[in-house]
Amino acid sequence: MMASASAEEAFDRLDCWLLRSFPLWNLPSMILTGTHDQGLVIVSILIAIAASFTALSLAGRLRASNGWMRRVWLGAAAIALGGGIWSMHFVAMLAFRIPGMQMNYSLSLTLLSLVIALAFTAGGFAVMNWEKISRGRIAGAGLLMGSGVVAMHYLGMTAMRMPARLSYEPFWLATSVLIAVGAAIVALWLAARDQTPGVRLVASGVMGLAIAGMHYAGMRAAIFTALASGSMPSTRANVGQTSLAVLISVVTLIILLMALGAARLERLFRGFARREQRIALRLKIADVLRGRQTDEALQEIAALMGAHFAVARAGYGQLDPAEDIFDYDVCWTDGSVPPLIGRFPAAAFGVKIVAALNAGETVVVDDLLESQLSDEARTRDTAREVDTRAILVVPFVRDGRLRTIIYLNNREPRHWDPEDVTFMEEIAERTRLVIERAAVEEQLRDLNSTLESRVEARTIELRQAQDALFQSQKMEAVGQLVAGLAHDFNNVLGAIVGAFDLIGRRPEDADRVRRFADAGLQAAERGAKLTAQLLAFSRSQRIQLQPLYVCDVIDGLRDMLARMLGPMVALEFQLNPAPVPVRADPTQIEMMVLNLAINARDAMPDGGRVRITTTAMRIRDDPELDDGDFVELAVSDTGIGMDAATLSRAMEPFFTTKPVGKGTGLGLAQIYGSVRQAGGAVRIESRLGEGTTVRVLLPCTDEMPAPPEPAAALVANSLGWRPKVLLVDDDRDVRSMLASALDAQGYLVDEAEDGEAALNALEARLPDIAVLDFAMPGMNGAELARRIAERWPALPIVFASGFADTDAIQAVAGADVRMLRKPFRVNELFRTLENALGKDEESHDSVRG
C-alpha cells in the first residue's frame, strides 16, 4: 500500500511539474488535474510493443506469400496492430483518473475509433509493398499508420463522458502527432531492412513506444475544465470503466493469441510443404541425372530449380580460363526476362563478386543496386542490362580455378532465406559430376582433333556419354571371378583331354568311344556355359525382358557366388519352393545378384553371413508400384550398415563410400535403372552396425518361361536334296570339323578361309546357303555379307560367331539375321540350315536356276 501511494504521489508531482513548466493561459480557473496508475501505464506500453511485434511478424509473411494468402496476412497484421493500438489506448485511459469524478465512454465512438485504427494500419501495410520497398513507400505507410494512431486517440478522447469540458494545448497536440508519424516511419524502416527476430524486436519496441509516447503526449495536451453545473453529459449508451477494461483485455488477448497462433501454424504448414517439395525435387533431379544426356539434363534441372525457387531465371555458366569469359549456354526463364545466352567477360560482374566465386564462396546478394558486394559501377550496369536485382550463385572450383557457376536471378530485390542457400548448394553438388563430365567430354573432343589416327579409336571410346562407365561395374565383378573361372576351365579341359586320350587308346571299342565322347562333350558344354556367362557379364546390351524364374537364375550362380564371397562369408539361400514367373532380363538378374553380393562382402571385412531369398507377394496402394503380384529378391548381410545420410544417397550415380579404385558408385544406380525399366522397384533397409538388406521387387507375369531345349540325337537331312553350302571361317580346325559334319549329313560343301576366298568360290559355284564367321581378319563377316547381298541378294546367310555382343551383329547385319553362337552342337547347325532353306525354298530355286 505504501508503494502504491508513493507511485501516485510521484505521478502527482510529475503532473504538477508539467503544469508549472507549461502554464495554461486564458483558461478558466476550474482546471482539473488527473493522475495515472503506474501498473496500468506499464501494461499499456507492453500491449503496444507486443501488438507491434505481432503485426510486424505477420506482415513479414507477405514476403513468402502470394495471391489470396497475401490478403489474409495483410488483414491479420492490420487487426493485430490496429486492435493493439486501440487496446493500448483504452488501457492507458483506464490508468487516468481525476479524483472525485466518474468517467464513462460512448460505445459508438469507442467502436468507431477501433474501426479507424484497423483501417489506417491496413492501409499502411498495403502501401509498404514488402516485395519492393522504397523510401517513399515507407514514408507513406508511416504517415498513414501515424495518422491512424492520432485519429484513434483523439476520437477515443472524444468518447469520454464526464462532468468536464475537454480542450487541447496546441503545442502538445502537435508534438503527439509528430511522435506518432515519425516513430511509425522509423519502425517500418527498421522492419523493412531485415526480418530477423532481433531487428523485428527493436522495430516493434520503437513502434510500441511511439504509440505509447503519442498517447501520453496527447494526454498532456488535454485540458479538463469542470462544468459549473457539475452534471455529466448524457449519451444513449455508455460503458463503465470496469466493463470496458474487461472487454479490452479479452479482445486484446484473443487478437494477439489468434494472430500469433495463425502465424505459427502457417510457418509449420509451409515448412512441411517445403520439405516435401524438396524431397520430390531431389528425386526428380536424381531421375534426370540417371536418364538424360548432359545438355538435356542441365536444361531440365535449371527448369526445376527456377520453378522451385520461384525466380525469373536459372541456369549454368562455364568459365573459359584462357579468355576469362563466361559462356552461358543453359538458361531457363519464367518468361518475364530474356534468357541469358552468350558470352560475357568475367569482369562485367565486378571484381568483388568474381573474387568471391574464385575463392569457392557462394555469392548471395539481395539487391545488386544496394549491396556493398555489388557496389562497383560495372556490376550495377550489368545488373540493369540483364534486368536482375537479386542473385544466388554457387561456384565450382576445379584444380584451383573457377570453372562453372550455377545461378538463380530475380528481377526484384529478394531476401534469400539461409535454408534456400543451403538447399541450392546441395542441388549444385548433385549436378557437379554431370557438369564435370561434360567438361571432360569437351576436352576429349578437342583432344580428338589433334591426335593421330592410331589413337583415334581409343579417344572415341573414352568419349562414350555413360554406358562405358556402367560397364566398369560389371567388369569389376568379372575381374573378381577370373581366378575361379580359370580353375573351372582347367577342370573342363582336363576332362576333355582325358576323354580324347582314352578314345585314342581303344578306338575300336564303340561303346567305350561313345561313353568317353559323351563325357568329353559334357565337359565342353560346361566350358561353353562358363564362357557364355562371362560374356554376358562383360558385354553391353539393351535390356531384353522375357518370362523367367528368378530361382533358376540364382541356382545357376551358386558355385560362382561361393567362390566370389570366399571362405569367411557364410552363404545362405532361402528360395521360394513354388516359384512364380516374372518378366525380366536374365543377364540383369545375374548382374544384380553378383553386385549385391560383392557389396555385402565388402561391407563385412571380418567375415559374416549373406542370405539370398525370394518371396512371392501381393502389393497394394504402393506409391511407386502398380497394384499386383511381385517377386521379391532380397540380399541381406551382417555388415557395417549405413547411416541415414549414406542411405539417402545410396542409389545416386557415382556415389560410393569405397576407397578410390575399389568401386565406381554405379552398382546400385544401374540396378535401380534396370529394375525400373522392368516395372519394379528397389528398396534398401540399413542401420549402422546392424547390416543391410536390399530388396528388388519384380512384377509377375502370366507368361510361362520357355523350357530348356533337351539335347537331341543326330538329325537326318530331311530336305530330300543335297544343298550346296559355302563355309567361311578363318579357323582351319573349326572349318574342317564343320565341313566333315555337313558332308556326313549329305551337304555339298565349299570351304573358304577369308572374305576374298569366299567371293572367288561364289564366282566358281553359287551355293544354296552361306555360313559365315563374323570376326575374321581383313574383310569381316558383316562386310562379306554386304558384298554378297549386292551381287546375290537372294542367297540366304547364317552367321556363326563367338562375338560377345548380339546387338553389334544386328546393327551391321540387320535385326532378322540368322545366327549361331559358338560353340554350338552340329544338330543346331543342321536345324538352322534346314529352317533357312525350307523357309526360302522359292528363293533357292531361283538362285539355283
Order of alpha helices (4+ residues) and beta strands (2+ residues): alpha-beta-beta-alpha-alpha-beta-beta-alpha-alpha-beta-beta-alpha-alpha-beta-beta-alpha-alpha-beta-beta-beta-alpha-beta-alpha-beta-beta-alpha-alpha-alpha-alpha-beta-alpha-alpha-beta-beta-alpha-beta-beta-alpha-alpha-beta-beta-beta-alpha-beta-alpha-beta-alpha-beta-alpha-beta-alpha-alpha
